[in-house]
Every structure is written in structure tokens, then in C-alpha cells.
Amino acid sequence: MVTEECRTLSDQDVVSRVRAGETGLYESLMRRYNQRLFRVIRSVVTSDSEAEDVLQEAWVRAFEHLDQFEGRASFATWVTRIAFHEALARVRTSRRWIPLENPGGGIMAEAERRPSVTESPEMQAIHGQLGGMLEAAVDSLPETYRSVFVLREVEQLSTSETAECLELSEEAVKTRLHRSRALLRRELENRLGPAITVAYGFLGTRCDRVVANVLQRIGG
């Protein structure tokens, strides 16, 4: 369990103490960066289950090479590079992409897509459908664009941070982000065609409530 003290420690402090033998503190680093690493891995392997497996391998590899972390880059950048290259290695090994139709999981964190308790079932369904559609659209991007898009738009990293994590020039990051947005916009337009009919839906409980209220008022 991560204690309150661990939460206040800097990455460098945690790394130093883990190197000194406090292996349990490694948990705090994993919890800090699991989401970022999962997302960048998921942008490469496009399978939730495989991304989780790669994530575990990346953390093990990072632990095994923790003595090589010299602090020239932030720990977050260093471990993101490891995760990214681990994902690329997995793809090269398998020599195939493994798309997974799973609108319930993916690069958008579950907590971020969790509907408000005040939302109607219809709105929850719409949000779930749109979330799955967005993930599928991002998955359709070429990997070279997808990783940049995930780090810049989903993880909200700066251009320089993204360039450092992916070992690209800042100009390359800007170019790939621009192209990924254009491709994503086109893909979403194609996917939204049939789905647009659910916008401003008024079915289920909302419809029932209005009908009941009106009937009560008119004495029906």
C-alpha cells in the first residue's frame, strides 16, 4: 500500500530508496505512471489485454535497469521510453497487429468515461457509444501518428515532452499531431454518420416521466 509519505516523495527520492533496497516503494512509481504507460503502450499494440501484459514487462524491465537511470531526463520520460520500446518490440516479435473490439476498455481511462450518477440511462448509453467510437477511431490511426496523438492529446504532454519520450524532433511531433488530427476528424465523420441519429434522444425514463406528468395534469 502506498502511504501518504510516499505520495509526497519525488520520483528521484523514490528511485534512490528503491535502489537502496526499499523495493516496496516501487509501487508508488507504478501507481503514478501506470495510466500514462498503459496509454502509450495501447497506442502501439491496440489490444487492451496485450497492453496490460506489456505494461507489466515494462515495469519489470525498468526495475531491472533502475541503476541505469541517471536523471538526465525525468523518470517519467525515462520509463515512458522503456514502455514505448517494449511495445514496439512486442509488435516486431508478433509481426502482426491484433485489433480488439472492446468498447468497454482502452486508452480512455475508465474513470474519465464513467458517467455521472445523475445521467439518464440513455445519456450513459450515448456516452459509452461515443467513447467506444472515439477509441476505434484512434486505433485506426497509423502507429506513428497514434502514439503522438495519445501523448499529446490524451496524456496532455507538451510537444517537447512528447518528443523526448518518443525520441523524435519537436517538428516531427507537430507534423504527426497535425496529420493525426486530420485523419481522426475524417474517421470520426465517417463513423458518426449512423450514430448522429441518437443525438438529443428522448426515450426511456425521460419520455415516461413527461408522459406521466402530462397525464396527471390533464386528468388522463
N, C-alpha and C positions, 0 to 999 in steps of 0.2 A: 504494500500500500504506500502511495506517495504521501508523505507528511507535509504539513504546512511549511516546515523549514525547507524541504526540497523544492517546493514551488517558488521560493524566493531566491534560491541559488541560481547563479548564472550558468549558462551551458559550460563555460570553461571550468567553473568550480566543480560542477558535477563530473565532468570528464576527468579532472585531476583526482577526485576522490575515488572514482571507479578504477582508474589506473592504480591507485594505492591499495585496492583490494575491496572496496565497498561496492561489490557487484550489484547489490540490490538497488542502488541508486540509478542504475541504468534504466530502470522502469520509468523514471521521471522524464528522461530524454525521449523514450519511445512515446509516452503519452503526449509530449509536447509536439512531436512531429509526425505521428502516425498518419494523421489526415493528409498532410502535405505529401508525404511519401507515397501513400496509397494512391492519391490522385495522379501524381506524375507517373507511377508505375502503370496505373489503369489506363493512362493515355497512350501507353505503348502496347500493352498486351491485350487490351479490350475484352477482358474477361474478369469478372469480379473474383471468382474463386482462384484463378491463377494469379491475379494481382495480390491477393492475400498471401498466397504461398511465396511469391517473390518478395513481398514485404518482410516476411519472416527471415528469408535468406539474406536480405539486405542488412537487416539489423544484426544478424549473426556475423556477417562479413565485416560490418563496421566495428563490432566489438573486437573481433579478432585482429583488426588493424588499428585499434584505437591509439596505439603507441606511435602511429604514423601521422596522427592529426597534429599539425604544427601550429595551427592558429593563424596561418596566413589568410585564410578565408574563414568566415563564420562556421561554427559547427553545423548550422542548418544547411548552408550551402554545401559543405563537405559531404554530409550524409545524403543530401539530395542527389549529388553526383553519383554516389555509390548506388543508390536505389535506381537511378535512371540507367546506369550502365548494366546493372543486374537485370533489369527488364529487357534491355537490348540483347543481352547475352541469351536470355531465355528464348527470345524470338528467333535468334540465329540458330539456336540449338534445335528448336522445334521445326524451323523452316516453314512455318505456316502461321497464319493468323487464325485465331479462334474466336469469332464473334459469338456473343451470348445474348440472347433475347431475354433481358431481365429488367423490366422497367421498375422493379422494386429496389434495385441497388445501383451502385455505380459511382461516378465521380462526384455527384452532388451528394453531400453528406445527408444522411437520413434526418438528422436534427434540423437541417436547413429546409427540408421539404416537408417536415411534419406539419400538418395543417393545424390551425388554431382550433381550440376546443369550441369556439363559437361559430365555426364554419358549418354550413349545412352539408349533409352527405353529398349533395350534388356538386358543391364547390370543392369538397375534398376529392371527388372523383375527377373533376376537371383539372385540379392541380396535379393530381397523380398522373393523369394522361399527359399533361403538358411537360411534366418533369421527365417522364419516360421518353417523350418525343424529343426533348432537348438533348438527352443523353445519347439517343440513337443518332441524332444529327451530328453531335460532336464525334461520336465513334466513326462516322462516315468520312471525317477529315483524314487526309494523308497524315501518317505518323509525324512527319517532320513539322507539320503545322499544328497538329493536335497537342503535342507536348508544350509548345509555346503558348497556345491558347489557354491550356489548363493552368499553367503557372501564372500567366498574366491576368487572365480574366476570372478564373475560378479561385486561385490562391491569392490573387491581387498582389503578386510580386512586382517590383519595379522592373523597368527594362534592363537595367544594369544587373540586378539580382538574377533575373531570368537568364541573361547572357552568361553570367558566371556559373550558374547551376548546369546549364546545358553546354557550356564551353563553346559558345557562339559569339560572334561580334554583336554589338548592340544594333548595328544596322541590319544584320540578318534577322534579329528578333523582331524589329519593327516591320520588316518586309513580310516575314512569315505571319505575324499577327494581322497585318492588313489583309493578306490573302486569305487567311483562315476566316476572318470576319465575313469577307465577301462570299466564300464558299458556304459558310454556315447560314448566311442570310438566304442564299439561293435554296439550300437544302430545306430550311425551315419553311420557306414559302411553298415548296412542293408538298411538304408534309402537312402543313396547316390547311391546305385546301379542304379535305374532308372534315377536319376537326373543327373548322371555324363555325360549323352549324351548332356546336354546343355552347357557343358564347352567349352570355346573358340567359342561361337556361332558367326556366321557372317551372320545375316539376317537383314531384315528391312532396316533402313536408311543407314547403313554402306554398305550393299550389293548394294543398289540403287546408292549410291554415286560412288562406284568403277565402276559399270557398266556404269553410265553416263559419267564419266571421260574417260574411255577407249573408248567408242563410239565416244566421241568428238575428241579424239586424232587420232583415225583411220578413222575419217570421215564417221562413220556409221550413 
